[in-house]
Every structure is written in structure tokens, then in C-alpha cells.
Amino acid sequence: MKPDYDMKGAQRATEIEHLNRLRAGKTRITIMLDDDVLDAFRRKADEQGMGYQTLINLALREHLGCRPLDEEALRRVLREELHRAA
């Protein structure tokens, strides 16, 4: 590790445009979770090949009853709408 770094051209993550587009519709918060709960989400997320924060977000959505549309649900909705249109 260098003793000194030149940070003249450095930007905060909030100033980088492509990162801001990825975060659209999201808010950074601080939350306290029990260690065992967080460990369980991290293990499950690793098994599923996704980030633990994404998995927590999905669990919260499911609890609120507003799960994102998965492929099966999307196909069912399209079939119903195409049947109505015919």
C-alpha cells in the first residue's frame, strides 16, 4: 500500500452517473438486524448466487404482498389478456 494517494480527481459514488442510474428508485438506509438473521440471508443468497441485500429486498416485498412479476406469472397474465382480446 502506498503511503500517499493522489485523490484530486476522485468522485463520491453519489456523483458517478452510471451508479446513480443503477440506484434509481432506491434509498440507502441503515438498519439493525440480528446476527443470525443476517447470516441466514447471506448463506441463502450465496446458495442462490445473488446478493444478500437483494434477497432481503425480495423477502420484504413478498411479506408486503407485492412480489415482482416472475416469468410464470407474466406468462399467465399474457395468456389471460390474449384470451380476452381474441
Long-range contacts (C-beta under 8 A, 24 or more apart in sequence): none
